[in-house]
Structures are given as C-alpha cells and as structure tokens.
Amino acid sequence: MPKLLVARPAENDKEERQIRKLAGSRHAPADWIVRARMIVRSWEHKRTTTIAQELGCHPQTVRERITRFNTEGIDGLGDRPGVGRKPRLTEQERGRIITLARSDPPGKAVRVGDGLEAVEPEKEAQWSLDALAGAAHEKGIQVERSQIRRILLKEGIRWRHPRSWAESSDPEFVPKGRGSSLSTRSHQRERRSFASTSLDR
C-alpha cells in the first residue's frame, strides 16, 4: 500500500500565516492560490484524491505540489524558471512598443533634398504586426504579434497589412490589374452604345 503523502507542518507561524492568507486571497495569482489551498487541505488531514476532487485537478498534481512544498517551502508553490506562462510585459516595454508603433518604419521613404530615401530600404515601409514584432525583438523585447495586436487595439493605434507591389499613394501611379481607369470605362460605354444603335438600324 502506497505511503500517504501529507504536507509537512509549517516551519514557523510566519510561514503558516503566509500560506493560509494566500489560500484565502482573491487578488493573488490563481495558480498560487490553488496550490496554497492544497497545502491547507493537507494540513486538515485530507487525502490527495479528496483534495484533487475539491479543487478540480488531477491527484498527481496535488502530490507533486505537496512534494515540492515539503522540500522548498512556500517557494515550492511557484513555477520553476522556464515553466508555465511567459512573463508578462512590463509597463516600460509596453510603452516602448507603443512608441515604436507611432514612429516611422525604417523602410519608409522620407524626403531628402529633391528625392525620397529610406533609412533601411530593405525593411518594410509601413508597420505590420510582424514588422513590429521583429523590431521589438531587435530591441530586446520578447513579445508575440498577438500581444502587440492587443496593445495597439487598447491604445487605439491602427496598423496596416503589407501592401502589394501594385499599390501606391502616388497620384500619378496607374495601378495594374483588374481595375480599369475612368477613360477606359467611358470608351467601353461608348462602344456598347454604338453597338446598340447599329442593331436598332
């Protein structure tokens, strides 16, 4: 018969107060709260299977957390480095991303003398989520494009999808493709009108 696993007694009153306070908290991280409740219920002489049922988790999860608490104390309630969710962005990092999104992309052409010139012509001329993520990574900010999207939406900042080669803001530029110019459509209407008149004769 396997040995009954129980949480060791608190080392002192301070440790016990901390764990009981954490177990009853509403503002601490949810995973810490649940793990503290595992320890408190074990102190109440409940079996790991009963604790798992009450907290809606697997008994093995309870056993692993109790074992870590027994060896590491209250620090054992947290995740080891590299385990669990990625760290959240700091406010400073969020601010740097917002500032980046409001700046001119390095591939955007700016007027230099009588012509246009880009600082880094090989890069995108306008910000997309992928371009912003790449620029943030270069600045040492580990962030995913989905996180950037949420930040920009919250701040009301718009971004654009990369344009195709056939699109331009130059009024002299005539786009290629399925679209036709006003003059072309006018000639088409004239031809249809002429054909209709010829049939009526």
GROMACS elastic network, one bead per residue, 0.5 to 0.9 nm:
[ bonds ]
;  ai    aj funct       b0    kb
    1     4     6  0.88593   500
    2     5     6  0.87528   500
    4    47     6  0.76116   500
    4    48     6  0.84969   500
    5    42     6  0.86590   500
    5    47     6  0.77173   500
    5    48     6  0.73787   500
    5    63     6  0.70686   500
    5    66     6  0.77790   500
    5    67     6  0.80820   500
    6    39     6  0.83210   500
    6    42     6  0.57030   500
    6    43     6  0.73660   500
    6    45     6  0.75273   500
    6    46     6  0.83232   500
    6    47     6  0.76744   500
    6    48     6  0.79973   500
    6    63     6  0.84973   500
    6    66     6  0.69543   500
    6    67     6  0.84030   500
    6    70     6  0.87396   500
    7    10     6  0.86646   500
    7    38     6  0.86738   500
    7    39     6  0.59191   500
    7    40     6  0.83177   500
    7    41     6  0.89373   500
    7    42     6  0.56690   500
    7    43     6  0.63671   500
    7    66     6  0.55098   500
    7    67     6  0.74524   500
    7    69     6  0.71555   500
    7    70     6  0.61559   500
    8    11     6  0.84421   500
    8    39     6  0.86536   500
    8    42     6  0.87213   500
    8    43     6  0.78550   500
    8    66     6  0.83695   500
    8    69     6  0.79566   500
    8    70     6  0.56789   500
    9    12     6  0.85082   500
    9    16     6  0.83563   500
    9    43     6  0.72655   500
    9    70     6  0.87046   500
   10    13     6  0.70750   500
   10    14     6  0.84319   500
   10    15     6  0.59280   500
   10    16     6  0.53438   500
   10    19     6  0.89294   500
   10    73     6  0.83339   500
   11    14     6  0.82173   500
   11    15     6  0.64601   500
   11    16     6  0.76717   500
   11    73     6  0.84858   500
   12    15     6  0.55458   500
   12    16     6  0.65321   500
   12    17     6  0.88328   500
   13    16     6  0.51456   500
   13    17     6  0.60971   500
   13    18     6  0.85770   500
   14    17     6  0.51577   500
   14    18     6  0.61563   500
   14    19     6  0.87143   500
   15    18     6  0.51294   500
   15    19     6  0.62777   500
   15    20     6  0.86468   500
   15    73     6  0.82958   500
   15    74     6  0.73144   500
   16    19     6  0.52719   500
   16    20     6  0.61108   500
   16    21     6  0.84035   500
   16    40     6  0.89418   500
   17    20     6  0.52416   500
   17    21     6  0.58735   500
   17    22     6  0.83828   500
   18    21     6  0.51808   500
   18    22     6  0.60597   500
   18    23     6  0.85873   500
   18    74     6  0.82528   500
   19    22     6  0.50348   500
   19    23     6  0.60854   500
   19    24     6  0.87187   500
   19    33     6  0.87801   500
   19    36     6  0.56632   500
   19    37     6  0.80542   500
   19    39     6  0.78624   500
   19    40     6  0.75032   500
   19    74     6  0.71887   500
   20    23     6  0.50206   500
   20    24     6  0.63909   500
   20    25     6  0.86303   500
   20    36     6  0.70916   500
   20    37     6  0.76948   500
   20    39     6  0.88065   500
   20    40     6  0.67130   500
   21    24     6  0.52977   500
   21    25     6  0.60849   500
   21    36     6  0.87545   500
   22    25     6  0.50010   500
   22    26     6  0.84514   500
   22    28     6  0.70326   500
   22    32     6  0.73769   500
   22    33     6  0.56553   500
   22    34     6  0.88878   500
   22    36     6  0.62290   500
   22    37     6  0.80464   500
   23    26     6  0.86877   500
   23    32     6  0.79409   500
   23    34     6  0.68116   500
   23    35     6  0.77268   500
   23    38     6  0.84587   500
   23    39     6  0.87039   500
   23    40     6  0.74491   500
   24    33     6  0.72838   500
   24    36     6  0.86808   500
   24    37     6  0.79273   500
   25    28     6  0.59926   500
   25    29     6  0.89778   500
   25    33     6  0.67400   500
   26    29     6  0.84452   500
   26    30     6  0.82207   500
   26    33     6  0.81406   500
   27    30     6  0.80391   500
   27    33     6  0.89942   500
   28    31     6  0.85424   500
   28    32     6  0.70008   500
   28    33     6  0.65916   500
   29    32     6  0.54873   500
   29    33     6  0.64483   500
   29    34     6  0.89652   500
   30    33     6  0.51079   500
   30    34     6  0.63001   500
   30    35     6  0.87109   500
   31    34     6  0.52638   500
   31    35     6  0.62643   500
   31    36     6  0.86463   500
   31    77     6  0.83320   500
   31    78     6  0.80408   500
   32    35     6  0.51880   500
   32    36     6  0.60991   500
   32    37     6  0.86002   500
   32    77     6  0.60054   500
   32    78     6  0.64772   500
   33    36     6  0.51902   500
   33    37     6  0.62592   500
   33    38     6  0.87911   500
   33    77     6  0.88573   500
   34    37     6  0.50975   500
   34    38     6  0.64205   500
   34    55     6  0.72501   500
   35    38     6  0.50172   500
   35    39     6  0.66714   500
   35    40     6  0.88750   500
   35    62     6  0.79271   500
   35    65     6  0.68547   500
   35    66     6  0.84301   500
   35    77     6  0.59122   500
   35    78     6  0.85036   500
   36    39     6  0.52337   500
   36    40     6  0.63476   500
   36    41     6  0.86928   500
   36    74     6  0.83757   500
   36    77     6  0.69227   500
   37    41     6  0.60046   500
   37    42     6  0.83916   500
   37    51     6  0.87005   500
   37    55     6  0.83225   500
   38    41     6  0.52858   500
   38    42     6  0.61614   500
   38    43     6  0.86830   500
   38    48     6  0.83733   500
   38    51     6  0.64445   500
   38    52     6  0.81838   500
   38    55     6  0.80148   500
   38    62     6  0.66058   500
   38    65     6  0.78620   500
   38    66     6  0.73990   500
   39    42     6  0.50255   500
   39    43     6  0.62307   500
   39    44     6  0.86938   500
   39    62     6  0.87982   500
   39    65     6  0.83203   500
   39    66     6  0.65369   500
   39    69     6  0.79600   500
   40    43     6  0.50128   500
   40    44     6  0.64261   500
   41    45     6  0.67355   500
   41    46     6  0.58288   500
   41    47     6  0.84084   500
   41    48     6  0.89480   500
   41    51     6  0.66509   500
   42    45     6  0.50954   500
   42    46     6  0.51406   500
   42    47     6  0.67955   500
   42    48     6  0.74879   500
   42    51     6  0.76191   500
   42    66     6  0.83075   500
   43    46     6  0.73717   500
   46    49     6  0.82925   500
   46    50     6  0.63108   500
   46    51     6  0.65054   500
   47    50     6  0.52818   500
   47    51     6  0.62749   500
   47    52     6  0.86654   500
   48    51     6  0.50439   500
   48    52     6  0.60671   500
   48    53     6  0.86409   500
   48    59     6  0.57063   500
   48    60     6  0.81235   500
   48    62     6  0.60271   500
   48    63     6  0.65031   500
   49    52     6  0.50949   500
   49    53     6  0.62896   500
   49    54     6  0.87425   500
   49    58     6  0.79436   500
   49    59     6  0.51883   500
   49    60     6  0.86468   500
   49    62     6  0.81391   500
   50    53     6  0.51554   500
   50    54     6  0.62754   500
   50    55     6  0.86763   500
   50    59     6  0.82304   500
   51    54     6  0.51588   500
   51    55     6  0.61212   500
   51    56     6  0.83069   500
   51    57     6  0.83863   500
   51    59     6  0.75816   500
   51    62     6  0.73174   500
   52    55     6  0.52325   500
   52    56     6  0.56510   500
   52    58     6  0.55765   500
   52    59     6  0.50855   500
   52    60     6  0.84675   500
   52    61     6  0.78994   500
   52    62     6  0.64077   500
   53    56     6  0.51701   500
   53    57     6  0.66107   500
   53    58     6  0.78144   500
   53    59     6  0.80113   500
   54    57     6  0.81111   500
   55    58     6  0.89143   500
   57    60     6  0.85238   500
   57    61     6  0.68478   500
   57    62     6  0.76912   500
   58    61     6  0.53191   500
   58    62     6  0.68642   500
   59    62     6  0.51204   500
   59    63     6  0.62890   500
   59    64     6  0.87016   500
   60    64     6  0.61007   500
   60    65     6  0.85631   500
   61    64     6  0.52155   500
   61    65     6  0.62056   500
   61    66     6  0.86313   500
   62    65     6  0.52166   500
   62    66     6  0.61191   500
   62    67     6  0.85199   500
   63    66     6  0.52489   500
   63    67     6  0.61038   500
   63    68     6  0.86557   500
   64    67     6  0.51398   500
   64    68     6  0.62588   500
   64    69     6  0.86870   500
   65    68     6  0.51070   500
   65    69     6  0.61611   500
   65    70     6  0.85975   500
   65    76     6  0.72044   500
   65    77     6  0.68097   500
   66    69     6  0.50299   500
   66    70     6  0.61231   500
   66    71     6  0.87893   500
   66    76     6  0.84553   500
   66    77     6  0.86880   500
   67    70     6  0.51357   500
   67    71     6  0.65634   500
   67    72     6  0.86227   500
   67    76     6  0.85664   500
   68    71     6  0.52946   500
   68    72     6  0.57265   500
   68    73     6  0.72976   500
   68    74     6  0.89493   500
   68    75     6  0.85557   500
   68    76     6  0.50196   500
   68    77     6  0.74002   500
   69    72     6  0.51459   500
   69    74     6  0.61803   500
   69    75     6  0.73452   500
   69    77     6  0.65004   500
   70    73     6  0.59028   500
   70    74     6  0.89401   500
   70    76     6  0.80562   500
   71    76     6  0.75531   500
   72    75     6  0.57858   500
   72    77     6  0.84822   500
   73    76     6  0.55055   500
   73    77     6  0.77047   500
   74    77     6  0.56225   500
   74    78     6  0.79513   500
   75    78     6  0.58131   500
   75    79     6  0.85956   500
   76    79     6  0.74640   500
   76    80     6  0.83480   500
   79    82     6  0.80620   500
   79    83     6  0.58866   500
   79    84     6  0.64855   500
   80    83     6  0.55736   500
   80    84     6  0.80925   500
   81    84     6  0.83583   500
   82    85     6  0.84132   500
   82    86     6  0.79113   500
   83    86     6  0.80725   500
   85    88     6  0.84179   500
   87    90     6  0.88139   500
   88   143     6  0.89588   500
   89    92     6  0.80138   500
   89    93     6  0.59584   500
   89    94     6  0.64023   500
   89   141     6  0.83070   500
   89   142     6  0.81761   500
   89   143     6  0.76705   500
   90    93     6  0.51662   500
   90    94     6  0.62798   500
   90    95     6  0.86180   500
   91    95     6  0.60970   500
   91    96     6  0.86266   500
   92    95     6  0.50608   500
   92    96     6  0.62807   500
   92    97     6  0.87656   500
   93    96     6  0.50310   500
   93    97     6  0.62815   500
   93    98     6  0.86922   500
   93   141     6  0.67597   500
   94    97     6  0.51551   500
   94    98     6  0.62799   500
   94    99     6  0.86546   500
   94   148     6  0.87028   500
   94   151     6  0.74709   500
   95    98     6  0.51127   500
   95    99     6  0.61361   500
   95   100     6  0.84935   500
   96    99     6  0.50657   500
   96   100     6  0.60263   500
   96   101     6  0.86302   500
   96   136     6  0.83730   500
   96   141     6  0.88949   500
   97   101     6  0.61835   500
   97   102     6  0.86978   500
   97   132     6  0.78639   500
   97   133     6  0.88829   500
   97   136     6  0.67795   500
   97   141     6  0.85424   500
   97   148     6  0.75927   500
   97   151     6  0.83669   500
   97   152     6  0.88477   500
   98   101     6  0.51279   500
   98   102     6  0.63456   500
   98   103     6  0.87718   500
   98   148     6  0.87905   500
   98   151     6  0.76729   500
   98   152     6  0.71511   500
   98   155     6  0.80040   500
   98   157     6  0.82187   500
   99   102     6  0.51864   500
   99   103     6  0.63053   500
  100   103     6  0.51974   500
  100   104     6  0.80215   500
  100   105     6  0.83724   500
  100   132     6  0.75371   500
  100   135     6  0.81937   500
  100   136     6  0.80211   500
  101   104     6  0.78692   500
  101   105     6  0.82653   500
  101   127     6  0.68904   500
  101   132     6  0.69194   500
  101   152     6  0.81223   500
  101   157     6  0.77264   500
  101   158     6  0.86942   500
  101   159     6  0.79499   500
  102   105     6  0.89328   500
  102   157     6  0.78371   500
  103   106     6  0.89983   500
  104   107     6  0.82693   500
  104   108     6  0.66146   500
  104   125     6  0.83160   500
  104   126     6  0.75163   500
  104   127     6  0.81021   500
  105   108     6  0.54127   500
  105   109     6  0.89470   500
  105   119     6  0.88727   500
  105   120     6  0.87950   500
  105   123     6  0.81204   500
  105   124     6  0.68877   500
  105   125     6  0.57608   500
  105   126     6  0.55462   500
  105   127     6  0.61190   500
  105   131     6  0.87251   500
  105   132     6  0.89224   500
  106   109     6  0.82676   500
  106   118     6  0.67120   500
  106   119     6  0.54813   500
  106   120     6  0.52067   500
  106   121     6  0.72960   500
  106   122     6  0.87955   500
  106   123     6  0.65010   500
  106   124     6  0.71682   500
  106   125     6  0.67768   500
  106   126     6  0.83584   500
  107   117     6  0.88722   500
  107   118     6  0.52880   500
  107   119     6  0.61344   500
  107   122     6  0.64530   500
  107   126     6  0.71831   500
  108   117     6  0.79286   500
  108   118     6  0.53580   500
  108   119     6  0.73973   500
  108   120     6  0.79213   500
  108   121     6  0.73136   500
  108   123     6  0.82833   500
  108   124     6  0.70902   500
  108   126     6  0.63848   500
  109   112     6  0.89139   500
  109   116     6  0.54685   500
  109   119     6  0.74168   500
  109   120     6  0.89232   500
  109   121     6  0.77304   500
  109   125     6  0.71228   500
  110   115     6  0.82653   500
  110   116     6  0.52080   500
  110   117     6  0.53869   500
  110   118     6  0.60378   500
  110   119     6  0.82836   500
  111   114     6  0.70434   500
  111   115     6  0.56761   500
  111   117     6  0.62695   500
  111   118     6  0.86632   500
  112   115     6  0.54809   500
  112   116     6  0.55823   500
  112   117     6  0.61978   500
  113   116     6  0.78160   500
  117   120     6  0.88481   500
  117   121     6  0.78490   500
  118   121     6  0.50408   500
  118   122     6  0.87307   500
  118   125     6  0.82397   500
  120   123     6  0.57895   500
  120   124     6  0.85214   500
  120   125     6  0.89604   500
  121   124     6  0.75251   500
  121   125     6  0.76944   500
  122   125     6  0.87948   500
  123   126     6  0.89147   500
  123   131     6  0.84583   500
  124   127     6  0.70406   500
  124   128     6  0.83281   500
  124   131     6  0.69953   500
  124   162     6  0.79415   500
  125   162     6  0.85711   500
  126   131     6  0.82161   500
  126   159     6  0.81643   500
  126   160     6  0.71397   500
  126   161     6  0.84073   500
  126   162     6  0.71808   500
  126   163     6  0.87617   500
  127   130     6  0.80806   500
  127   131     6  0.58132   500
  127   132     6  0.61664   500
  127   159     6  0.60347   500
  127   160     6  0.63447   500
  127   161     6  0.78367   500
  127   162     6  0.79135   500
  128   131     6  0.50849   500
  128   132     6  0.60983   500
  128   133     6  0.85223   500
  128   159     6  0.58570   500
  128   160     6  0.54569   500
  128   161     6  0.55008   500
  128   162     6  0.64443   500
  129   132     6  0.51334   500
  129   133     6  0.60867   500
  129   134     6  0.85879   500
  129   144     6  0.89187   500
  129   145     6  0.54832   500
  129   146     6  0.80785   500
  129   148     6  0.68698   500
  129   149     6  0.68409   500
  129   159     6  0.74317   500
  129   160     6  0.81726   500
  129   161     6  0.79658   500
  130   133     6  0.50891   500
  130   134     6  0.61695   500
  130   135     6  0.86383   500
  130   144     6  0.87348   500
  130   145     6  0.61891   500
  131   134     6  0.51134   500
  131   135     6  0.61744   500
  131   136     6  0.85555   500
  131   145     6  0.89731   500
  132   135     6  0.50771   500
  132   136     6  0.60188   500
  132   137     6  0.85446   500
  132   145     6  0.76773   500
  132   148     6  0.77287   500
  133   136     6  0.50843   500
  133   137     6  0.61737   500
  133   138     6  0.86957   500
  133   141     6  0.86550   500
  133   142     6  0.83949   500
  133   143     6  0.65545   500
  133   144     6  0.62912   500
  133   145     6  0.56211   500
  133   148     6  0.72419   500
  134   137     6  0.51516   500
  134   138     6  0.63688   500
  134   139     6  0.88738   500
  135   138     6  0.51046   500
  135   139     6  0.65484   500
  135   140     6  0.89607   500
  135   141     6  0.87672   500
  136   139     6  0.50966   500
  136   140     6  0.64914   500
  136   141     6  0.51947   500
  136   142     6  0.71485   500
  136   143     6  0.72190   500
  137   141     6  0.50272   500
  137   142     6  0.57140   500
  137   143     6  0.71828   500
  138   141     6  0.73544   500
  139   142     6  0.88032   500
  143   146     6  0.83284   500
  143   147     6  0.64272   500
  143   148     6  0.71287   500
  144   147     6  0.53076   500
  144   148     6  0.64947   500
  144   149     6  0.87765   500
  145   149     6  0.61242   500
  145   150     6  0.87467   500
  146   149     6  0.50353   500
  146   150     6  0.64181   500
  146   151     6  0.87719   500
  147   150     6  0.52263   500
  147   151     6  0.63105   500
  147   152     6  0.87334   500
  148   151     6  0.50676   500
  148   152     6  0.61495   500
  148   153     6  0.85380   500
  149   152     6  0.52395   500
  149   153     6  0.61020   500
  149   154     6  0.85611   500
  150   153     6  0.51593   500
  150   154     6  0.61223   500
  150   155     6  0.86267   500
  151   154     6  0.52105   500
  151   155     6  0.62486   500
  151   156     6  0.85713   500
  151   157     6  0.85010   500
  152   155     6  0.50542   500
  152   156     6  0.58865   500
  152   158     6  0.68874   500
  152   159     6  0.81827   500
  153   156     6  0.50145   500
  153   157     6  0.61643   500
  153   158     6  0.75074   500
  154   157     6  0.77977   500
  155   158     6  0.89707   500
  160   163     6  0.80978   500
  163   166     6  0.79793   500
  163   167     6  0.63293   500
  163   168     6  0.83777   500
  164   167     6  0.57187   500
  164   168     6  0.87461   500
  165   168     6  0.78088   500
  166   174     6  0.86801   500
  166   175     6  0.57138   500
  166   176     6  0.61601   500
  166   177     6  0.79377   500
  167   170     6  0.88882   500
  167   173     6  0.84013   500
  167   174     6  0.88893   500
  167   175     6  0.64536   500
  167   176     6  0.85867   500
  168   171     6  0.79698   500
  168   173     6  0.65852   500
  168   174     6  0.86253   500
  168   175     6  0.78048   500
  169   172     6  0.87449   500
  169   173     6  0.76742   500
  170   173     6  0.52667   500
  170   174     6  0.87202   500
  171   174     6  0.79419   500
  174   181     6  0.83056   500
  175   179     6  0.75470   500
  175   180     6  0.84711   500
  175   181     6  0.89502   500
  176   179     6  0.71058   500
  176   180     6  0.83038   500
  177   180     6  0.78958   500
  180   183     6  0.81966   500
  180   184     6  0.61247   500
  180   185     6  0.67311   500
  181   184     6  0.52042   500
  181   185     6  0.64077   500
  181   186     6  0.86289   500
  182   185     6  0.51607   500
  182   186     6  0.60658   500
  182   187     6  0.86831   500
  183   187     6  0.62249   500
  183   188     6  0.86278   500
  184   187     6  0.51846   500
  184   188     6  0.62653   500
  184   189     6  0.87423   500
  185   188     6  0.50064   500
  185   189     6  0.62617   500
  185   190     6  0.86852   500
  186   189     6  0.51735   500
  186   190     6  0.62991   500
  186   191     6  0.87491   500
  187   190     6  0.50064   500
  187   191     6  0.62016   500
  187   192     6  0.86730   500
  188   191     6  0.51361   500
  188   192     6  0.62472   500
  188   193     6  0.85922   500
  189   192     6  0.51403   500
  189   193     6  0.61164   500
  189   194     6  0.85988   500
  190   193     6  0.50480   500
  190   194     6  0.61161   500
  190   195     6  0.86003   500
  191   194     6  0.50692   500
  191   195     6  0.61423   500
  191   196     6  0.85974   500
  192   195     6  0.51153   500
  192   196     6  0.61731   500
  192   197     6  0.86530   500
  193   196     6  0.51532   500
  193   197     6  0.62229   500
  193   198     6  0.86721   500
  194   197     6  0.51353   500
  194   198     6  0.62026   500
  194   199     6  0.87696   500
  195   198     6  0.51239   500
  195   199     6  0.63648   500
  195   200     6  0.88233   500
  196   199     6  0.52523   500
  196   200     6  0.64225   500
  197   200     6  0.52110   500
  197   201     6  0.66652   500
  198   201     6  0.54546   500
